[in-house]
C-alpha cells in the first residue's frame, strides 16, 4: 500500500520519535535531580507522548503491510548546565521533528500516496502544538531566570493538575 521509500522514511521517523522519548526521559531526570518535580513531570509526559507517536507510526506501517525496521537509537544527551539549556534542546528537537514530518509529507505528496498524506496530517498539526508549547516554556524560563524557576513550577502545577494544587487537592 505504500512504497518502499515511504516505508523506509517512516521507519526512520520511528527511530526519531523513540529518540525524542529517550531525550525527554533524560531531561525529566535532570529536573528531578534539580528538585523541580513539575518540570520533571512535564518532560515525562512529553516522553510518553513521543513514544505514543512512534507507536502510532509503527501501527501505520503494519496496517499498510510494509516491513517494520526500527533503527538504532542514539543515546540521549545527559546533563545540562541549566533549565534553559535543557528546554532549549527540547525546542530545537521539536523544530527538527517538524522538518522531518514536513519531509515525510513532501515524500507522500511526491509519491502520490494519499493514505500516507492523510495519516501525516495529524502529525503536521501536532507539531504546531509541540513547538508552540515548548517555545512558551522556554520564554517563561528565560523570563524567570534560574532563581525564578519556582514560578515556572507553579505554572506547570496549575496547568498539569488543573488548579488542584492551589485548591489543596
N, CA, C and O atoms as a DFTB+ gen file, in Angstrom:
676 C
 N C O
     1  1       0.801      -1.201       0.000
     2  2       0.000       0.000       0.000
     3  2       0.851       1.275       0.000
     4  3       0.388       2.330      -0.433
     5  1       2.098       1.177       0.488
     6  2       2.999       2.323       0.431
     7  2       4.306       1.867      -0.213
     8  3       4.648       0.684      -0.201
     9  1       5.015       2.825      -0.768
    10  2       6.281       2.498      -1.427
    11  2       7.340       2.109      -0.407
    12  3       7.227       2.423       0.777
    13  1       8.368       1.421      -0.885
    14  2       9.486       1.065      -0.022
    15  2      10.168       2.333       0.502
    16  3      10.592       2.388       1.656
    17  1      10.267       3.343      -0.356
    18  2      10.889       4.609       0.057
    19  2      10.111       5.256       1.215
    20  3      10.703       5.756       2.171
    21  1       8.799       5.238       1.110
    22  2       7.970       5.792       2.180
    23  2       8.103       4.956       3.449
    24  3       8.224       5.498       4.548
    25  1       8.079       3.629       3.292
    26  2       8.230       2.744       4.454
    27  2       9.570       2.986       5.144
    28  3       9.640       3.033       6.372
    29  1      10.629       3.140       4.358
    30  2      11.952       3.399       4.933
    31  2      11.970       4.727       5.687
    32  3      12.536       4.826       6.776
    33  1      11.352       5.736       5.103
    34  2      11.311       7.049       5.748
    35  2      10.477       7.004       7.035
    36  3      10.842       7.628       8.032
    37  1       9.383       6.283       7.015
    38  2       8.554       6.145       8.222
    39  2       9.295       5.360       9.299
    40  3       9.207       5.698      10.479
    41  1      10.017       4.323       8.909
    42  2      10.825       3.574       9.878
    43  2      11.870       4.478      10.516
    44  3      12.105       4.402      11.722
    45  1      12.494       5.324       9.720
    46  2      13.478       6.267      10.271
    47  2      12.799       7.204      11.269
    48  3      13.374       7.538      12.305
    49  1      11.569       7.627      10.949
    50  2      10.853       8.529      11.868
    51  2      10.499       7.828      13.171
    52  3      10.471       8.462      14.226
    53  1      10.231       6.539      13.110
    54  2      10.001       5.779      14.341
    55  2      11.221       5.927      15.246
    56  3      11.083       6.154      16.448
    57  1      12.408       5.799      14.670
    58  2      13.635       5.977      15.438
    59  2      13.752       7.371      16.021
    60  3      14.166       7.539      17.168
    61  1      13.384       8.379      15.225
    62  2      13.444       9.765      15.716
    63  2      12.481       9.979      16.881
    64  3      12.808      10.665      17.849
    65  1      11.304       9.391      16.779
    66  2      10.308       9.556      17.849
    67  2      10.759       8.849      19.128
    68  3      10.628       9.396      20.222
    69  1      11.291       7.633      18.988
    70  2      11.814       6.944      20.174
    71  2      13.015       7.703      20.745
    72  3      13.187       7.770      21.962
    73  1      13.841       8.272      19.868
    74  2      14.972       9.081      20.323
    75  2      14.504      10.297      21.104
    76  3      15.089      10.645      22.129
    77  1      13.452      10.941      20.621
    78  2      12.883      12.090      21.335
    79  2      12.357      11.654      22.694
    80  3      12.536      12.359      23.688
    81  1      11.715      10.503      22.739
    82  2      11.202       9.993      24.009
    83  2      12.335       9.804      25.008
    84  3      12.221      10.209      26.165
    85  1      13.417       9.193      24.568
    86  2      14.561       8.981      25.463
    87  2      15.187      10.302      25.896
    88  3      15.611      10.449      27.042
    89  1      15.244      11.263      24.974
    90  2      15.813      12.564      25.334
    91  2      14.959      13.230      26.396
    92  3      15.486      13.833      27.330
    93  1      13.649      13.127      26.261
    94  2      12.771      13.723      27.258
    95  2      12.864      12.996      28.597
    96  3      12.696      13.621      29.644
    97  1      13.124      11.699      28.586
    98  2      13.359      10.974      29.843
    99  2      14.608      11.540      30.520
   100  3      14.614      11.761      31.731
   101  1      15.658      11.773      29.741
   102  2      16.902      12.322      30.289
   103  2      16.668      13.726      30.860
   104  3      17.201      14.065      31.917
   105  1      15.878      14.532      30.164
   106  2      15.582      15.882      30.649
   107  2      14.727      15.812      31.908
   108  3      14.950      16.565      32.856
   109  1      13.758      14.918      31.919
   110  2      12.936      14.722      33.121
   111  2      13.808      14.344      34.312
   112  3      13.625      14.856      35.416
   113  1      14.743      13.457      34.081
   114  2      15.660      13.036      35.146
   115  2      16.483      14.220      35.653
   116  3      16.675      14.373      36.859
   117  1      16.962      15.048      34.742
   118  2      17.716      16.252      35.131
   119  2      16.875      17.124      36.064
   120  3      17.355      17.562      37.109
   121  1      15.621      17.373      35.685
   122  2      14.772      18.218      36.510
   123  2      14.455      17.561      37.852
   124  3      14.356      18.251      38.867
   125  1      14.297      16.251      37.868
   126  2      14.115      15.554      39.146
   127  2      15.323      15.766      40.050
   128  3      15.172      16.039      41.241
   129  1      16.513      15.642      39.486
   130  2      17.737      15.821      40.264
   131  2      17.891      17.253      40.753
   132  3      18.537      17.500      41.771
   133  1      17.306      18.184      40.037
   134  2      17.378      19.593      40.415
   135  2      16.279      19.990      41.405
   136  3      16.196      21.151      41.806
   137  1      15.444      19.035      41.797
   138  2      14.373      19.347      42.739
   139  2      13.242      20.149      42.125
   140  3      12.623      20.972      42.799
   141  1      12.969      19.914      40.851
   142  2      11.904      20.613      40.129
   143  2      10.902      19.570      39.617
   144  3      10.918      19.216      38.438
   145  1      10.037      19.084      40.503
   146  2       9.173      17.958      40.156
   147  2       8.152      18.239      39.060
   148  3       7.804      17.334      38.302
   149  1       7.672      19.457      38.961
   150  2       6.679      19.743      37.917
   151  2       7.327      19.767      36.527
   152  3       6.743      19.275      35.562
   153  1       8.511      20.328      36.428
   154  2       9.231      20.269      35.157
   155  2       9.578      18.818      34.827
   156  3       9.489      18.410      33.669
   157  1       9.968      18.048      35.820
   158  2      10.260      16.624      35.601
   159  2       9.016      15.909      35.090
   160  3       9.090      15.130      34.139
   161  1       7.884      16.170      35.714
   162  2       6.623      15.541      35.310
   163  2       6.244      15.961      33.892
   164  3       5.816      15.137      33.083
   165  1       6.403      17.239      33.604
   166  2       6.094      17.752      32.266
   167  2       6.895      16.996      31.203
   168  3       6.348      16.589      30.178
   169  1       8.182      16.813      31.453
   170  2       9.009      16.145      30.453
   171  2       8.786      14.636      30.426
   172  3       9.022      13.997      29.401
   173  1       8.340      14.064      31.528
   174  2       7.959      12.646      31.488
   175  2       6.718      12.472      30.620
   176  3       6.618      11.510      29.859
   177  1       5.782      13.397      30.734
   178  2       4.601      13.353      29.861
   179  2       5.004      13.517      28.400
   180  3       4.452      12.861      27.517
   181  1       5.974      14.400      28.153
   182  2       6.474      14.571      26.783
   183  2       7.108      13.279      26.276
   184  3       6.910      12.897      25.123
   185  1       7.866      12.613      27.134
   186  2       8.486      11.334      26.758
   187  2       7.423      10.314      26.387
   188  3       7.552       9.607      25.387
   189  1       6.377      10.241      27.193
   190  2       5.282       9.305      26.924
   191  2       4.603       9.636      25.600
   192  3       4.244       8.743      24.832
   193  1       4.435      10.920      25.346
   194  2       3.784      11.357      24.111
   195  2       4.623      10.985      22.879
   196  3       4.084      10.533      21.869
   197  1       5.930      11.177      22.971
   198  2       6.794      10.834      21.846
   199  2       6.786       9.322      21.574
   200  3       6.800       8.887      20.422
   201  1       6.763       8.536      22.651
   202  2       6.662       7.082      22.487
   203  2       5.340       6.727      21.797
   204  3       5.303       5.866      20.919
   205  1       4.271       7.389      22.199
   206  2       2.971       7.150      21.568
   207  2       3.011       7.518      20.080
   208  3       2.386       6.847      19.259
   209  1       3.739       8.569      19.737
   210  2       3.892       8.941      18.327
   211  2       4.584       7.819      17.563
   212  3       4.153       7.446      16.472
   213  1       5.659       7.285      18.140
   214  2       6.371       6.176      17.490
   215  2       5.437       4.990      17.293
   216  3       5.422       4.375      16.226
   217  1       4.669       4.676      18.306
   218  2       3.758       3.537      18.219
   219  2       2.672       3.776      17.175
   220  3       2.234       2.837      16.511
   221  1       2.246       4.997      17.030
   222  2       1.242       5.340      16.016
   223  2       1.807       5.102      14.618
   224  3       1.121       4.567      13.747
   225  1       3.056       5.501      14.410
   226  2       3.697       5.284      13.105
   227  2       3.908       3.792      12.870
   228  3       3.688       3.304      11.762
   229  1       4.326       3.075      13.888
   230  2       4.505       1.624      13.767
   231  2       3.200       0.975      13.322
   232  3       3.190       0.145      12.413
   233  1       2.106       1.352      13.962
   234  2       0.807       0.759      13.596
   235  2       0.465       1.068      12.144
   236  3      -0.079       0.215      11.442
   237  1       0.779       2.282      11.686
   238  2       0.509       2.632      10.290
   239  2       1.349       1.773       9.348
   240  3       0.845       1.274       8.342
   241  1       2.612       1.604       9.672
   242  2       3.486       0.764       8.832
   243  2       2.913      -0.648       8.738
   244  3       2.832      -1.218       7.650
   245  1       2.522      -1.201       9.865
   246  2       1.949      -2.553       9.892
   247  2       0.642      -2.595       9.111
   248  3       0.428      -3.497       8.301
   249  1      -0.231      -1.623       9.351
   250  2      -1.514      -1.577       8.642
   251  2      -1.328      -1.433       7.140
   252  3      -2.131      -1.948       6.362
   253  1      -0.274      -0.736       6.726
   254  2      -0.002      -0.525       5.302
   255  2       0.732      -1.716       4.681
   256  3       1.131      -1.672       3.517
   257  1       0.903      -2.768       5.464
   258  2       1.537      -4.014       5.008
   259  2       2.976      -3.786       4.520
   260  3       3.439      -4.405       3.562
   261  1       3.655      -2.878       5.217
   262  2       5.070      -2.626       4.920
   263  2       5.905      -3.287       6.017
   264  3       5.388      -3.675       7.065
   265  1       7.191      -3.402       5.753
   266  2       8.075      -4.043       6.727
   267  2       8.540      -3.031       7.766
   268  3       9.024      -1.948       7.437
   269  1       8.379      -3.413       9.025
   270  2       8.844      -2.576      10.127
   271  2      10.315      -2.868      10.389
   272  3      10.714      -4.021      10.552
   273  1      11.117      -1.805      10.428
   274  2      12.548      -1.913      10.729
   275  2      12.904      -0.757      11.661
   276  3      13.243       0.335      11.205
   277  1      12.826      -1.004      12.960
   278  2      13.137       0.056      13.923
   279  2      14.652       0.266      13.939
   280  3      15.403      -0.670      14.213
   281  1      15.100       1.480      13.650
   282  2      16.547       1.732      13.594
   283  2      17.165       1.832      14.989
   284  3      16.467       1.965      15.994
   285  1      18.482       1.763      15.014
   286  2      19.206       2.010      16.267
   287  2      18.915       3.426      16.723
   288  3      18.736       4.337      15.914
   289  1      18.873       3.590      18.024
   290  2      18.558       4.892      18.586
   291  2      19.760       5.379      19.377
   292  3      20.187       4.718      20.323
   293  1      20.308       6.523      19.004
   294  2      21.463       7.053      19.742
   295  2      21.102       7.381      21.184
   296  3      19.955       7.696      21.498
   297  1      22.085       7.301      22.037
   298  2      21.877       7.656      23.444
   299  2      21.510       9.136      23.533
   300  3      22.032       9.958      22.779
   301  1      20.608       9.470      24.459
   302  2      20.244      10.878      24.604
   303  2      21.354      11.656      25.308
   304  3      22.219      11.091      25.978
   305  1      21.295      12.936      25.133
   306  2      22.223      13.811      25.858
   307  2      21.829      13.807      27.335
   308  3      20.655      13.935      27.680
   309  1      22.810      13.661      28.173
   310  2      22.554      13.658      29.620
   311  2      23.310      14.823      30.249
   312  3      24.410      15.163      29.814
   313  1      22.731      15.419      31.248
   314  2      23.380      16.511      31.966
   315  2      23.230      17.839      31.252
   316  3      23.482      17.957      30.053
   317  1      22.822      18.816      32.004
   318  2      22.610      20.153      31.466
   319  2      23.142      21.175      32.453
   320  3      23.167      20.935      33.660
   321  1      23.562      22.304      31.934
   322  2      24.089      23.375      32.786
   323  2      22.973      24.181      33.433
   324  3      23.166      24.803      34.477
   325  1      21.783      24.165      32.791
   326  2      20.690      24.980      33.297
   327  2      19.361      24.462      32.757
   328  3      19.313      23.667      31.818
   329  1      18.298      24.933      33.376
   330  2      16.956      24.619      32.888
   331  2      16.776      25.173      31.480
   332  3      16.184      24.526      30.616
   333  1      17.286      26.361      31.265
   334  2      17.167      26.970      29.943
   335  2      17.823      26.099      28.879
   336  3      17.259      25.903      27.803
   337  1      18.999      25.581      29.169
   338  2      19.697      24.734      28.201
   339  2      18.886      23.469      27.893
   340  3      18.801      23.056      26.737
   341  1      18.303      22.866      28.902
   342  2      17.517      21.645      28.703
   343  2      16.279      21.924      27.852
   344  3      15.962      21.156      26.944
   345  1      15.590      23.007      28.142
   346  2      14.372      23.316      27.395
   347  2      14.708      23.814      25.997
   348  3      13.958      23.555      25.056
   349  1      15.815      24.518      25.844
   350  2      16.254      24.947      24.500
   351  2      16.528      23.727      23.626
   352  3      16.164      23.718      22.450
   353  1      17.164      22.699      24.185
   354  2      17.391      21.462      23.442
   355  2      16.053      20.860      23.011
   356  3      15.925      20.361      21.893
   357  1      15.072      20.909      23.888
   358  2      13.747      20.376      23.572
   359  2      13.101      21.137      22.424
   360  3      12.537      20.535      21.510
   361  1      13.184      22.457      22.474
   362  2      12.620      23.258      21.383
   363  2      13.345      22.968      20.080
   364  3      12.706      22.806      19.040
   365  1      14.669      22.900      20.121
   366  2      15.438      22.580      18.911
   367  2      15.024      21.222      18.366
   368  3      14.898      21.039      17.155
   369  1      14.813      20.267      19.274
   370  2      14.411      18.922      18.862
   371  2      13.054      18.977      18.164
   372  3      12.865      18.356      17.118
   373  1      12.116      19.716      18.740
   374  2      10.780      19.807      18.141
   375  2      10.826      20.492      16.778
   376  3      10.070      20.132      15.875
   377  1      11.701      21.466      16.627
   378  2      11.859      22.106      15.322
   379  2      12.398      21.100      14.297
   380  3      11.965      21.081      13.145
   381  1      13.342      20.270      14.732
   382  2      13.905      19.251      13.847
   383  2      12.845      18.219      13.473
   384  3      12.754      17.811      12.315
   385  1      12.049      17.799      14.444
   386  2      10.979      16.839      14.161
   387  2       9.974      17.440      13.185
   388  3       9.462      16.739      12.313
   389  1       9.692      18.716      13.323
   390  2       8.783      19.383      12.386
   391  2       9.339      19.296      10.971
   392  3       8.599      19.005      10.032
   393  1      10.628      19.544      10.812
   394  2      11.257      19.403       9.488
   395  2      11.140      17.968       8.984
   396  3      10.875      17.745       7.802
   397  1      11.337      16.994       9.871
   398  2      11.241      15.591       9.475
   399  2       9.821      15.239       9.034
   400  3       9.639      14.561       8.023
   401  1       8.830      15.688       9.772
   402  2       7.432      15.415       9.413
   403  2       7.100      16.092       8.084
   404  3       6.435      15.503       7.232
   405  1       7.565      17.332       7.911
   406  2       7.345      18.019       6.635
   407  2       8.001      17.256       5.484
   408  3       7.438      17.176       4.392
   409  1       9.181      16.699       5.724
   410  2       9.850      15.899       4.703
   411  2       9.055      14.639       4.361
   412  3       8.971      14.247       3.198
   413  1       8.481      14.018       5.371
   414  2       7.631      12.852       5.125
   415  2       6.401      13.239       4.303
   416  3       6.003      12.517       3.389
   417  1       5.811      14.376       4.636
   418  2       4.647      14.850       3.882
   419  2       5.042      15.146       2.440
   420  3       4.314      14.790       1.513
   421  1       6.187      15.793       2.245
   422  2       6.668      16.066       0.887
   423  2       6.843      14.770       0.103
   424  3       6.487      14.695      -1.073
   425  1       7.391      13.753       0.760
   426  2       7.575      12.452       0.103
   427  2       6.231      11.831      -0.251
   428  3       6.067      11.310      -1.354
   429  1       5.278      11.878       0.652
   430  2       3.953      11.306       0.381
   431  2       3.291      12.018      -0.797
   432  3       2.638      11.383      -1.625
   433  1       3.463      13.336      -0.869
   434  2       2.912      14.098      -1.988
   435  2       3.607      13.686      -3.278
   436  3       2.955      13.450      -4.295
   437  1       4.931      13.601      -3.233
   438  2       5.712      13.211      -4.413
   439  2       5.335      11.807      -4.891
   440  3       5.236      11.555      -6.091
   441  1       5.126      10.903      -3.938
   442  2       4.786       9.510      -4.269
   443  2       3.296       9.348      -4.602
   444  3       2.857       8.269      -5.000
   445  1       2.533      10.420      -4.435
   446  2       1.094      10.391      -4.676
   447  2       0.407       9.353      -3.782
   448  3      -0.487       8.626      -4.214
   449  1       0.856       9.311      -2.522
   450  2       0.322       8.353      -1.549
   451  2      -0.669       9.081      -0.634
   452  3      -0.295       9.650       0.391
   453  1      -1.909       9.045      -1.026
   454  2      -2.943       9.782      -0.319
   455  2      -3.192       9.260       1.092
   456  3      -3.457      10.046       2.001
   457  1      -3.112       7.954       1.285
   458  2      -3.292       7.404       2.632
   459  2      -2.226       7.935       3.588
   460  3      -2.521       8.293       4.728
   461  1      -0.988       7.981       3.108
   462  2       0.098       8.473       3.957
   463  2      -0.064       9.960       4.221
   464  3       0.181      10.426       5.334
   465  1      -0.473      10.702       3.213
   466  2      -0.723      12.132       3.423
   467  2      -1.787      12.331       4.488
   468  3      -1.632      13.164       5.381
   469  1      -2.857      11.576       4.396
   470  2      -3.933      11.677       5.370
   471  2      -3.426      11.313       6.768
   472  3      -3.745      11.994       7.742
   473  1      -2.650      10.255       6.863
   474  2      -2.082       9.827       8.137
   475  2      -1.186      10.922       8.729
   476  3      -1.252      11.197       9.927
   477  1      -0.366      11.530       7.909
   478  2       0.602      12.526       8.384
   479  2      -0.022      13.857       8.774
   480  3       0.593      14.635       9.503
   481  1      -1.233      14.131       8.301
   482  2      -1.902      15.393       8.654
   483  2      -1.952      15.577      10.172
   484  3      -1.738      16.682      10.670
   485  1      -2.235      14.500      10.906
   486  2      -2.307      14.586      12.355
   487  2      -0.973      15.053      12.929
   488  3      -0.945      15.896      13.825
   489  1       0.133      14.510      12.419
   490  2       1.466      14.866      12.904
   491  2       1.813      16.309      12.551
   492  3       2.438      17.006      13.350
   493  1       1.422      16.757      11.383
   494  2       1.668      18.147      10.987
   495  2       0.997      19.078      11.988
   496  3       1.615      20.030      12.466
   497  1      -0.260      18.808      12.304
   498  2      -0.989      19.641      13.270
   499  2      -0.412      19.514      14.670
   500  3      -0.342      20.502      15.401
   501  1      -0.003      18.328      15.049
   502  2       0.574      18.083      16.371
   503  2       1.859      18.882      16.566
   504  3       2.125      19.375      17.663
   505  1       2.650      19.009      15.516
   506  2       3.925      19.718      15.642
   507  2       3.736      21.201      15.936
   508  3       4.572      21.808      16.604
   509  1       2.666      21.782      15.454
   510  2       2.396      23.181      15.783
   511  2       2.237      23.318      17.294
   512  3       2.810      24.221      17.903
   513  1       1.462      22.426      17.896
   514  2       1.253      22.461      19.347
   515  2       2.557      22.193      20.090
   516  3       2.853      22.857      21.083
   517  1       3.336      21.226      19.615
   518  2       4.592      20.860      20.286
   519  2       5.579      22.026      20.283
   520  3       6.152      22.356      21.321
   521  1       5.776      22.644      19.135
   522  2       6.723      23.751      19.023
   523  2       6.228      24.952      19.819
   524  3       7.006      25.589      20.529
   525  1       4.956      25.260      19.705
   526  2       4.401      26.407      20.406
   527  2       4.524      26.258      21.924
   528  3       4.929      27.200      22.605
   529  1       4.178      25.088      22.458
   530  2       4.236      24.918      23.914
   531  2       5.677      24.913      24.417
   532  3       5.953      25.435      25.497
   533  1       6.597      24.330      23.651
   534  2       7.995      24.317      24.084
   535  2       8.587      25.719      23.995
   536  3       9.390      26.103      24.846
   537  1       8.206      26.483      22.987
   538  2       8.672      27.860      22.859
   539  2       8.156      28.703      24.029
   540  3       8.899      29.507      24.592
   541  1       6.907      28.522      24.386
   542  2       6.344      29.249      25.524
   543  2       7.081      28.904      26.809
   544  3       7.418      29.789      27.595
   545  1       7.331      27.614      27.022
   546  2       8.049      27.189      28.224
   547  2       9.455      27.788      28.265
   548  3       9.903      28.243      29.317
   549  1      10.138      27.789      27.151
   550  2      11.488      28.371      27.101
   551  2      11.442      29.865      27.407
   552  3      12.277      30.365      28.162
   553  1      10.486      30.576      26.835
   554  2      10.378      32.008      27.111
   555  2      10.078      32.267      28.582
   556  3      10.599      33.221      29.161
   557  1       9.242      31.427      29.194
   558  2       8.934      31.584      30.620
   559  2      10.184      31.350      31.467
   560  3      10.445      32.098      32.409
   561  1      10.953      30.320      31.135
   562  2      12.167      30.025      31.898
   563  2      13.182      31.153      31.741
   564  3      13.841      31.535      32.708
   565  1      13.306      31.674      30.556
   566  2      14.223      32.802      30.350
   567  2      13.774      34.015      31.151
   568  3      14.598      34.706      31.750
   569  1      12.493      34.272      31.165
   570  2      11.977      35.426      31.904
   571  2      12.157      35.237      33.411
   572  3      12.523      36.172      34.123
   573  1      11.896      34.015      33.890
   574  2      12.006      33.737      35.328
   575  2      13.458      33.689      35.784
   576  3      13.768      34.085      36.907
   577  1      14.348      33.207      34.924
   578  2      15.736      33.012      35.312
   579  2      15.854      31.820      36.243
   580  3      14.850      31.310      36.741
   581  1      17.069      31.381      36.474
   582  2      17.294      30.205      37.327
   583  2      16.731      30.412      38.731
   584  3      16.257      29.462      39.353
   585  1      16.779      31.642      39.232
   586  2      16.276      31.912      40.583
   587  2      14.749      31.922      40.652
   588  3      14.174      31.840      41.737
   589  1      14.104      32.022      39.508
   590  2      12.640      32.106      39.491
   591  2      11.949      30.855      38.978
   592  3      10.783      30.900      38.587
   593  1      12.660      29.744      38.978
   594  2      12.073      28.518      38.428
   595  2      10.861      28.022      39.218
   596  3      10.049      27.260      38.693
   597  1      10.735      28.449      40.471
   598  2       9.558      28.044      41.239
   599  2       8.285      28.655      40.649
   600  3       7.205      28.083      40.796
   601  1       8.397      29.801      39.988
   602  2       7.242      30.375      39.299
   603  2       6.825      29.472      38.146
   604  3       5.635      29.271      37.907
   605  1       7.810      28.930      37.434
   606  2       7.529      28.002      36.334
   607  2       6.911      26.726      36.892
   608  3       5.965      26.183      36.321
   609  1       7.450      26.254      38.009
   610  2       6.886      25.069      38.675
   611  2       5.417      25.309      39.019
   612  3       4.570      24.448      38.782
   613  1       5.125      26.464      39.571
   614  2       3.751      26.793      39.948
   615  2       2.835      26.825      38.728
   616  3       1.721      26.305      38.768
   617  1       3.309      27.437      37.646
   618  2       2.547      27.491      36.400
   619  2       2.243      26.083      35.902
   620  3       1.100      25.775      35.563
   621  1       3.265      25.229      35.855
   622  2       3.063      23.863      35.364
   623  2       2.140      23.075      36.281
   624  3       1.334      22.275      35.806
   625  1       2.245      23.288      37.576
   626  2       1.357      22.595      38.516
   627  2      -0.098      22.970      38.228
   628  3      -0.971      22.102      38.206
   629  1      -0.354      24.244      38.010
   630  2      -1.725      24.680      37.684
   631  2      -2.165      24.115      36.342
   632  3      -3.292      23.641      36.200
   633  1      -1.285      24.167      35.372
   634  2      -1.617      23.697      34.020
   635  2      -1.826      22.184      33.998
   636  3      -2.814      21.701      33.443
   637  1      -0.911      21.443      34.592
   638  2      -0.950      19.980      34.518
   639  2      -1.982      19.364      35.449
   640  3      -2.515      18.290      35.171
   641  1      -2.260      20.032      36.535
   642  2      -3.167      19.454      37.526
   643  2      -4.472      20.227      37.637
   644  3      -5.249      20.010      38.567
   645  1      -4.711      21.113      36.708
   646  2      -5.973      21.827      36.649
   647  2      -6.316      22.638      37.884
   648  3      -7.483      22.742      38.262
   649  1      -5.305      23.210      38.511
   650  2      -5.551      24.038      39.677
   651  2      -5.733      23.259      40.961
   652  3      -5.983      23.850      42.012
   653  1      -5.612      21.935      40.896
   654  2      -5.811      21.095      42.094
   655  2      -4.800      21.411      43.191
   656  3      -5.106      21.283      44.376
   657  1      -3.598      21.823      42.799
   658  2      -2.574      22.134      43.782
   659  2      -2.994      23.334      44.625
   660  3      -2.863      23.321      45.849
   661  1      -3.496      24.365      43.962
   662  2      -3.923      25.561      44.679
   663  2      -5.147      25.298      45.543
   664  3      -5.297      25.903      46.604
   665  1      -6.018      24.406      45.103
   666  2      -7.236      24.116      45.840
   667  2      -6.988      23.173      47.013
   668  3      -7.901      22.868      47.781
   669  1      -5.760      22.722      47.141
   670  2      -5.404      21.848      48.238
   671  2      -5.754      20.395      47.988
   672  3      -5.679      19.581      48.908
   673  1      -6.131      20.051      46.774
   674  2      -6.495      18.658      46.452
   675  2      -5.274      17.825      46.176
   676  3      -5.391      16.633      45.889
